[in-house]
């Protein structure tokens, strides 16, 4: 267990977590994180606390004997549920909180609740429910995965509910989201997706980050959507300067040397720092060696590791729901009961980090992609890294990157 010390009879006083501290720059082998109330007030080597107000407290906190890691709380931009509960299907906020709690216990202290393509009235109802959780600070926002997608690359999305871009629906969801609809996945080849008065323009105007995905677009169409999103986000000065890519490789046309499709321009834009690509690096959706190659090509600052988790995350194999679809989970892999397409993930984000590190990505880069980069997409400088002044979201793991303790805003989960 991480060494933690708090003076007796002083709950508001600072506390110390000691171990292998992972910052955005390096791993501090014998590092300390000092938490005071809901804030991180000091991060650094245990040997460099002399002269600080916490020197005596650090000296009284011995290094852990079993080699633990101290990470920032993780940030998941794409999560449909867990613990048996599903954001697209939750009847109320309490049911949605079951999924939030499942991931929070495993170190995801900030989570964007994702919806799937569904009928407009269902989307309006779910956005309204989730907006209340966002206003309460329980989730970091809402992601609408659809409904303006490609029926050819719909994956687990129900093609019956996929429609052409509808700006009135965008406005309705943005209004109901009350500023908390943070991203929307769209196919750039959809009619009216780009150009003056198009979908991208409306999303940015409403404070929603465009996310390219579930697309069969050609490379030139993809480039137009990327360039327009980049330009408009820069003009508006919204939460993110960069558009995102919904689960790169999954739900999009494969790369071919004579018909390259969307993947090459998306990778190029990420390498140039003009978009952030999501990777479902759970070992099922994307091969770990490819994850390592992408991180090496574009940099962890342009990658967001995500779970794409559904209700079965943290649960046994069985039958679950994901929006309008039945999903069967067998040996931890979720597939549509009809058709067999992969239907979301069953991992926690810390599991994704562990798989990514085992696949050859450094711990610093993997944590950056699972915390710091997604926090930047959200435009929230208070989360995503172990740095003084940020919110005290801290994840303590054992040497094998399995959770031992989680703090959110300084409070034990």
RODO-2510 file (C-alpha; in nm, 4 decimals, decimal comma):
residues 413
     n   res          X          Y          Z
     1     x     0,0000     0,0000     0,0000
     2     x     0,1230     0,3525    -0,0709
     3     x     0,2671     0,5185     0,2327
     4     x     0,0210     0,7796     0,3564
     5     x     0,0545     0,9888     0,6663
     6     x    -0,1850     1,2354     0,8242
     7     x    -0,1335     1,3960     1,1631
     8     x    -0,3782     1,2743     1,4266
     9     x    -0,6770     1,4953     1,4950
    10     x    -0,6131     1,6972     1,1789
    11     x    -0,8349     1,5820     0,8958
    12     x    -0,7986     1,9130     0,7058
    13     x    -0,4187     1,8981     0,7297
    14     x    -0,2062     1,7925     0,4318
    15     x    -0,1446     1,4257     0,3598
    16     x     0,1372     1,2548     0,1735
    17     x     0,1328     0,9800    -0,0860
    18     x     0,4712     0,8286    -0,1569
    19     x     0,5854     0,5877    -0,4268
    20     x     0,6847     0,5882    -0,7954
    21     x     0,5170     0,9144    -0,8952
    22     x     0,4215     0,9483    -1,2631
    23     x     0,4244     1,3066    -1,3908
    24     x     0,3770     1,4250    -1,7501
    25     x     0,7551     1,4392    -1,7835
    26     x     0,8980     1,1418    -1,5923
    27     x     0,8635     0,8756    -1,3271
    28     x     1,0021     0,9918    -0,9930
    29     x     1,1214     0,6687    -0,8349
    30     x     1,0845     0,7851    -0,4745
    31     x     0,8398     1,0672    -0,5172
    32     x     0,5807     1,2336    -0,3011
    33     x     0,2465     1,3937    -0,3731
    34     x     0,1210     1,6261    -0,1022
    35     x    -0,2549     1,6787    -0,0897
    36     x    -0,4173     1,9592     0,1049
    37     x    -0,7991     1,9512     0,1098
    38     x    -0,9057     1,9151    -0,2557
    39     x    -0,5762     2,0315    -0,4129
    40     x    -0,2328     1,8964    -0,4912
    41     x     0,0153     2,1327    -0,3274
    42     x     0,3481     1,9628    -0,3963
    43     x     0,4916     1,6981    -0,6298
    44     x     0,8541     1,5955    -0,6407
    45     x     1,1303     1,3675    -0,5127
    46     x     1,1138     1,2867    -0,1440
    47     x     1,4736     1,4077    -0,1147
    48     x     1,3803     1,7622    -0,2162
    49     x     1,1307     1,8723     0,0438
    50     x     1,3703     2,0457     0,2821
    51     x     1,2483     2,3952     0,3532
    52     x     0,8911     2,3207     0,2496
    53     x     0,5999     2,3238     0,4945
    54     x     0,5653     1,9473     0,4392
    55     x     0,9228     1,8391     0,5152
    56     x     0,8435     1,6838     0,8522
    57     x     0,5321     1,5135     0,7174
    58     x     0,7267     1,3604     0,4285
    59     x     1,0037     1,2407     0,6579
    60     x     0,7402     1,0731     0,8737
    61     x     0,6038     0,8863     0,5704
    62     x     0,8300     0,5900     0,4897
    63     x     0,8636     0,4712     0,1302
    64     x     0,6297     0,1821     0,0490
    65     x     0,7959    -0,1558     0,0742
    66     x     0,6178    -0,3131    -0,2221
    67     x     0,6808    -0,0665    -0,5029
    68     x     0,3580     0,1186    -0,5767
    69     x     0,2822     0,3776    -0,8433
    70     x     0,1126     0,7117    -0,7838
    71     x    -0,0721     0,8296    -1,0947
    72     x    -0,3075     1,1139    -1,1750
    73     x    -0,6755     1,0252    -1,1803
    74     x    -0,7543     0,8991    -1,5288
    75     x    -0,9810     1,0800    -1,7774
    76     x    -1,2013     0,8761    -2,0144
    77     x    -1,3471     1,0652    -2,3122
    78     x    -1,5535     0,7738    -2,4436
    79     x    -1,7451     0,5548    -2,2007
    80     x    -2,0947     0,4063    -2,2414
    81     x    -2,1243     0,2450    -1,8983
    82     x    -2,0121    -0,0185    -1,6523
    83     x    -2,1091    -0,2068    -1,3418
    84     x    -2,4202    -0,3334    -1,5212
    85     x    -2,5491     0,0169    -1,6022
    86     x    -2,5537     0,1902    -1,9411
    87     x    -2,5588     0,5646    -2,0069
    88     x    -2,7661     0,5249    -2,3257
    89     x    -3,0255     0,3237    -2,1296
    90     x    -3,0200     0,4717    -1,7785
    91     x    -3,3692     0,5451    -1,6513
    92     x    -3,2434     0,8177    -1,4207
    93     x    -2,9318     0,9805    -1,2772
    94     x    -2,9023     0,7242    -0,9978
    95     x    -2,8764     0,4406    -1,2470
    96     x    -2,6173     0,6297    -1,4490
    97     x    -2,4151     0,6839    -1,1316
    98     x    -2,3745     0,3058    -1,0986
    99     x    -2,1569     0,3166    -1,4097
   100     x    -1,9719     0,6278    -1,2935
   101     x    -1,8917     0,4631    -0,9603
   102     x    -1,7705     0,1431    -1,1272
   103     x    -1,5061     0,3299    -1,3247
   104     x    -1,4237     0,5730    -1,0452
   105     x    -1,3315     0,2856    -0,8138
   106     x    -1,0753     0,1800    -1,0729
   107     x    -0,9137     0,5203    -1,1005
   108     x    -1,1153     0,7037    -1,3669
   109     x    -1,1903     1,0202    -1,1750
   110     x    -1,3217     1,2138    -1,4774
   111     x    -1,5529     1,0481    -1,7271
   112     x    -1,7418     1,1636    -2,0350
   113     x    -2,0677     0,9699    -2,0615
   114     x    -2,1242     0,8470    -2,4162
   115     x    -2,4561     0,7907    -2,5890
   116     x    -2,5183     0,5827    -2,9001
   117     x    -2,7261     0,6489    -3,2097
   118     x    -3,0942     0,6337    -3,1180
   119     x    -3,4264     0,7995    -3,1905
   120     x    -3,4236     1,1776    -3,1343
   121     x    -3,6584     1,1602    -2,8349
   122     x    -3,4307     0,9044    -2,6672
   123     x    -3,1241     1,1216    -2,7262
   124     x    -3,3013     1,4264    -2,5859
   125     x    -3,4093     1,2368    -2,2753
   126     x    -3,0650     1,0887    -2,2063
   127     x    -2,8822     1,4165    -2,2624
   128     x    -3,1151     1,5856    -2,0160
   129     x    -3,0545     1,3148    -1,7551
   130     x    -2,6771     1,3266    -1,7970
   131     x    -2,6636     1,7070    -1,7938
   132     x    -2,7836     1,6981    -1,4338
   133     x    -2,4915     1,4713    -1,3424
   134     x    -2,2499     1,7027    -1,5196
   135     x    -2,3859     2,0042    -1,3347
   136     x    -2,3372     1,8136    -1,0095
   137     x    -1,9743     1,7488    -1,1033
   138     x    -2,0183     1,3720    -1,1229
   139     x    -1,9267     1,3437    -1,4914
   140     x    -1,7043     1,5622    -1,7087
   141     x    -1,9544     1,5938    -1,9913
   142     x    -2,1570     1,4129    -2,2555
   143     x    -2,0489     1,2564    -2,5838
   144     x    -2,3036     1,1917    -2,8581
   145     x    -2,1757     0,9084    -3,0763
   146     x    -2,4031     0,9796    -3,3693
   147     x    -2,6629     0,9863    -3,5105
   148     x    -2,4946     1,1485    -3,8159
   149     x    -2,2821     0,8481    -3,9079
   150     x    -2,2119     0,6151    -4,2002
   151     x    -2,4429     0,3169    -4,2322
   152     x    -2,1551     0,1383    -4,4086
   153     x    -1,9277     0,1769    -4,1043
   154     x    -2,1888     0,1780    -3,8298
   155     x    -2,0312    -0,0993    -3,6203
   156     x    -2,2549    -0,1497    -3,3170
   157     x    -2,4599     0,1623    -3,4003
   158     x    -2,8110     0,0818    -3,5173
   159     x    -2,8367     0,1881    -3,8853
   160     x    -3,2136     0,2308    -3,8482
   161     x    -3,1509     0,5489    -3,6460
   162     x    -2,8650     0,6942    -3,8508
   163     x    -2,9770     1,0145    -4,0247
   164     x    -2,8285     1,3011    -4,2223
   165     x    -2,7080     1,5995    -4,0168
   166     x    -2,9999     1,7806    -3,8566
   167     x    -2,9022     2,1191    -3,7143
   168     x    -3,2279     2,1512    -3,5219
   169     x    -3,1467     1,8286    -3,3391
   170     x    -2,7965     1,9581    -3,2655
   171     x    -2,9440     2,2724    -3,1145
   172     x    -3,1951     2,0736    -2,9104
   173     x    -2,9251     1,8463    -2,7664
   174     x    -2,6952     2,1392    -2,6965
   175     x    -2,9759     2,3249    -2,5196
   176     x    -3,0659     2,0220    -2,3078
   177     x    -2,6986     1,9606    -2,2370
   178     x    -2,6686     2,3074    -2,0835
   179     x    -2,3063     2,3456    -2,1910
   180     x    -2,2085     1,9878    -2,1088
   181     x    -2,2390     1,8300    -2,4546
   182     x    -1,8649     1,8226    -2,5145
   183     x    -1,8182     1,6045    -2,8241
   184     x    -2,0210     1,4613    -3,1123
   185     x    -1,9092     1,1882    -3,3509
   186     x    -2,0008     1,2425    -3,7150
   187     x    -1,9117     1,1013    -4,0563
   188     x    -1,7585     1,3803    -4,2689
   189     x    -1,9107     1,2382    -4,5888
   190     x    -2,2641     1,2893    -4,4558
   191     x    -2,4606     1,5499    -4,6567
   192     x    -2,4140     1,8935    -4,5055
   193     x    -2,1437     1,7848    -4,2609
   194     x    -1,9009     2,0529    -4,3786
   195     x    -1,9165     2,3889    -4,5512
   196     x    -2,0961     2,7143    -4,4662
   197     x    -2,4006     2,6512    -4,2498
   198     x    -2,3002     2,2883    -4,2052
   199     x    -2,2772     2,0519    -3,9108
   200     x    -1,9180     2,1275    -3,8124
   201     x    -1,9880     2,4993    -3,8060
   202     x    -2,2946     2,4489    -3,5854
   203     x    -2,1162     2,2110    -3,3463
   204     x    -1,8318     2,4528    -3,2886
   205     x    -2,0721     2,7444    -3,2459
   206     x    -2,2512     2,5462    -2,9735
   207     x    -1,9286     2,4603    -2,7898
   208     x    -1,9202     2,0976    -2,9078
   209     x    -1,5931     1,9432    -3,0252
   210     x    -1,6363     1,7685    -3,3651
   211     x    -1,5148     1,4081    -3,3611
   212     x    -1,4646     1,2210    -3,6882
   213     x    -1,5682     0,8568    -3,6752
   214     x    -1,7917     0,5778    -3,8040
   215     x    -1,6937     0,6938    -4,1493
   216     x    -1,6361     0,5566    -4,4975
   217     x    -1,4970     0,8893    -4,6180
   218     x    -1,2261     0,9242    -4,8794
   219     x    -0,9024     1,0932    -4,7764
   220     x    -0,9846     1,4289    -4,9387
   221     x    -1,3249     1,4473    -4,7680
   222     x    -1,1604     1,3686    -4,4363
   223     x    -0,9018     1,6420    -4,4869
   224     x    -1,1730     1,9008    -4,5531
   225     x    -1,3504     1,8096    -4,2271
   226     x    -1,0240     1,8210    -4,0318
   227     x    -0,9200     2,1576    -4,1742
   228     x    -1,2615     2,3134    -4,1168
   229     x    -1,2823     2,1812    -3,7604
   230     x    -0,9301     2,3051    -3,6826
   231     x    -0,9965     2,6487    -3,8270
   232     x    -1,3325     2,6986    -3,6586
   233     x    -1,2169     2,5720    -3,3188
   234     x    -0,9308     2,8210    -3,3355
   235     x    -1,1649     3,1074    -3,4152
   236     x    -1,4164     3,0242    -3,1434
   237     x    -1,1628     2,9614    -2,8676
   238     x    -1,3693     2,6753    -2,7268
   239     x    -1,2777     2,4036    -2,4808
   240     x    -1,0435     2,2298    -2,7271
   241     x    -0,8251     2,3718    -3,0028
   242     x    -0,8233     2,0311    -3,1694
   243     x    -1,0994     1,8105    -3,3095
   244     x    -1,0918     1,4469    -3,2065
   245     x    -1,1166     1,1129    -3,3829
   246     x    -1,3587     0,8561    -3,2448
   247     x    -1,1712     0,5285    -3,1883
   248     x    -0,9162     0,5394    -3,4700
   249     x    -0,9246     0,2264    -3,6923
   250     x    -1,2520     0,0976    -3,5466
   251     x    -1,5653     0,1957    -3,7373
   252     x    -1,3857     0,3417    -4,0390
   253     x    -1,2646     0,2402    -4,3826
   254     x    -0,9426     0,0414    -4,3710
   255     x    -0,6225     0,1856    -4,5170
   256     x    -0,5464     0,0751    -4,8748
   257     x    -0,2575     0,2047    -5,0817
   258     x    -0,4789     0,2892    -5,3821
   259     x    -0,7802     0,4071    -5,1818
   260     x    -0,6304     0,5382    -4,8586
   261     x    -0,9530     0,6453    -4,6891
   262     x    -0,9611     0,8466    -4,3660
   263     x    -0,6789     0,6905    -4,1663
   264     x    -0,3724     0,8561    -4,3286
   265     x    -0,5039     1,2148    -4,3057
   266     x    -0,6159     1,1522    -3,9480
   267     x    -0,2707     1,0245    -3,8510
   268     x    -0,1017     1,3118    -4,0289
   269     x    -0,3194     1,5698    -3,8553
   270     x    -0,2456     1,4088    -3,5187
   271     x     0,1289     1,4087    -3,5888
   272     x     0,1020     1,7795    -3,6696
   273     x    -0,0840     1,8438    -3,3434
   274     x    -0,4102     1,9324    -3,5219
   275     x    -0,6306     1,6539    -3,3842
   276     x    -0,6439     1,3987    -3,1041
   277     x    -0,7000     1,0345    -3,1963
   278     x    -0,8806     0,8015    -2,9579
   279     x    -0,7482     0,4470    -2,9280
   280     x    -0,9418     0,1652    -2,7608
   281     x    -0,6202     0,0014    -2,6476
   282     x    -0,7783    -0,2875    -2,4608
   283     x    -0,6095    -0,5615    -2,6625
   284     x    -0,9377    -0,6479    -2,8372
   285     x    -1,0160    -0,3447    -3,0512
   286     x    -0,6601    -0,2575    -3,1550
   287     x    -0,3464    -0,4722    -3,1434
   288     x    -0,1111    -0,3424    -2,8707
   289     x     0,1803    -0,3241    -3,1145
   290     x    -0,0226    -0,0913    -3,3385
   291     x    -0,1062     0,1231    -3,0368
   292     x     0,2672     0,1509    -2,9654
   293     x     0,3361     0,2444    -3,3272
   294     x     0,0694     0,5167    -3,3267
   295     x     0,1980     0,6671    -3,0009
   296     x     0,5501     0,6667    -3,1453
   297     x     0,4291     0,8270    -3,4704
   298     x     0,2065     1,1037    -3,3366
   299     x     0,3091     1,1439    -2,9713
   300     x     0,1144     1,0758    -2,6538
   301     x     0,0055     1,4398    -2,6451
   302     x    -0,2075     1,3663    -2,9524
   303     x    -0,3526     1,0321    -2,8364
   304     x    -0,6405     0,9741    -2,5959
   305     x    -0,6679     0,6218    -2,4626
   306     x    -1,0356     0,5355    -2,4115
   307     x    -1,2406     0,2370    -2,3000
   308     x    -1,5544     0,2640    -2,5162
   309     x    -1,6855     0,0677    -2,2171
   310     x    -2,0419    -0,0583    -2,2000
   311     x    -2,2514    -0,1960    -1,9148
   312     x    -2,0466    -0,5166    -1,8893
   313     x    -1,7324    -0,3373    -1,7711
   314     x    -1,6469    -0,4891    -1,4345
   315     x    -1,9156    -0,7557    -1,4757
   316     x    -1,9354    -1,1234    -1,5661
   317     x    -1,9975    -1,2591    -1,9132
   318     x    -2,3624    -1,2520    -2,0148
   319     x    -2,6234    -1,0530    -2,2060
   320     x    -2,6444    -0,6741    -2,1804
   321     x    -2,8017    -0,3768    -2,3581
   322     x    -2,6291    -0,0970    -2,5481
   323     x    -2,8965     0,1456    -2,6564
   324     x    -3,1402    -0,0384    -2,8822
   325     x    -2,9146    -0,3442    -2,9243
   326     x    -2,8635    -0,6692    -2,7344
   327     x    -2,4993    -0,7445    -2,6603
   328     x    -2,3458    -1,0786    -2,5668
   329     x    -2,0222    -1,0784    -2,3673
   330     x    -1,8113    -1,3918    -2,3962
   331     x    -1,4650    -1,4147    -2,2376
   332     x    -1,4750    -1,0395    -2,1823
   333     x    -1,5437    -0,9512    -2,5479
   334     x    -1,8729    -0,7723    -2,6202
   335     x    -2,0443    -0,8417    -2,9520
   336     x    -2,3858    -0,7617    -3,0954
   337     x    -2,6220    -1,0542    -3,0531
   338     x    -2,7349    -0,9889    -3,4115
   339     x    -2,4442    -0,9810    -3,6518
   340     x    -2,1518    -1,0261    -3,4129
   341     x    -1,9893    -0,6818    -3,4474
   342     x    -1,7726    -0,5760    -3,1545
   343     x    -2,0015    -0,3675    -2,9349
   344     x    -1,7915    -0,1565    -2,7021
   345     x    -1,5376    -0,2504    -2,4388
   346     x    -1,5452    -0,4214    -2,1032
   347     x    -1,2224    -0,2792    -1,9595
   348     x    -1,1567     0,0019    -1,7164
   349     x    -0,9194     0,2744    -1,8309
   350     x    -0,6503     0,1507    -1,5930
   351     x    -0,6746    -0,1889    -1,7662
   352     x    -0,6179    -0,0070    -2,0955
   353     x    -0,3103     0,1655    -1,9515
   354     x    -0,1744    -0,1672    -1,8286
   355     x    -0,2274    -0,3310    -2,1694
   356     x    -0,0674    -0,0335    -2,3432
   357     x     0,2423    -0,0470    -2,1244
   358     x     0,2709    -0,4227    -2,1764
   359     x     0,2561    -0,3517    -2,5504
   360     x     0,5685    -0,1374    -2,5403
   361     x     0,4541     0,2152    -2,4561
   362     x     0,6332     0,3851    -2,1690
   363     x     0,4374     0,4352    -1,8490
   364     x     0,4805     0,8113    -1,8772
   365     x     0,3388     0,8152    -2,2321
   366     x     0,0514     0,5791    -2,1491
   367     x    -0,0551     0,7863    -1,8480
   368     x    -0,0224     1,1056    -2,0517
   369     x    -0,2595     0,9580    -2,3113
   370     x    -0,5034     0,8390    -2,0445
   371     x    -0,5107     1,1557    -1,8356
   372     x    -0,3257     1,4649    -1,9613
   373     x    -0,4311     1,4597    -2,3270
   374     x    -0,8015     1,3940    -2,2610
   375     x    -0,8030     1,6668    -1,9953
   376     x    -0,6723     1,9039    -2,2621
   377     x    -0,9557     1,8011    -2,4953
   378     x    -1,1998     1,8906    -2,2198
   379     x    -1,0229     2,2218    -2,1720
   380     x    -0,9908     2,1516    -1,7991
   381     x    -0,6480     2,2492    -1,6595
   382     x    -0,7476     2,1365    -1,3088
   383     x    -0,7294     1,7643    -1,3887
   384     x    -0,5132     1,5186    -1,5823
   385     x    -0,1719     1,5456    -1,4166
   386     x     0,0075     1,5346    -1,0845
   387     x     0,1053     1,9005    -1,0598
   388     x     0,0770     2,1528    -0,7802
   389     x    -0,2444     2,3511    -0,8060
   390     x    -0,4471     2,0823    -0,9805
   391     x    -0,7392     1,9017    -0,8224
   392     x    -0,6339     1,6185    -0,5950
   393     x    -0,7364     1,3346    -0,8253
   394     x    -0,4850     1,0624    -0,7447
   395     x    -0,4700     0,6937    -0,8275
   396     x    -0,2448     0,4626    -0,6284
   397     x    -0,1682     0,1254    -0,7866
   398     x     0,0462    -0,1730    -0,7051
   399     x     0,3564    -0,2491    -0,9095
   400     x     0,1379    -0,4312    -1,1625
   401     x    -0,0826    -0,1230    -1,2201
   402     x    -0,3831    -0,2562    -1,0330
   403     x    -0,5823    -0,0113    -0,8195
   404     x    -0,5190     0,0218    -0,4481
   405     x    -0,6502     0,3647    -0,3594
   406     x    -0,8316     0,6457    -0,5406
   407     x    -0,8731     1,0073    -0,4336
   408     x    -1,1099     1,2420    -0,6124
   409     x    -1,0784     1,6048    -0,5119
   410     x    -0,8884     1,4758    -0,2095
   411     x    -1,1676     1,2448    -0,0937
   412     x    -1,1132     0,8692    -0,0855
   413     x    -1,3382     0,6849    -0,3308
***
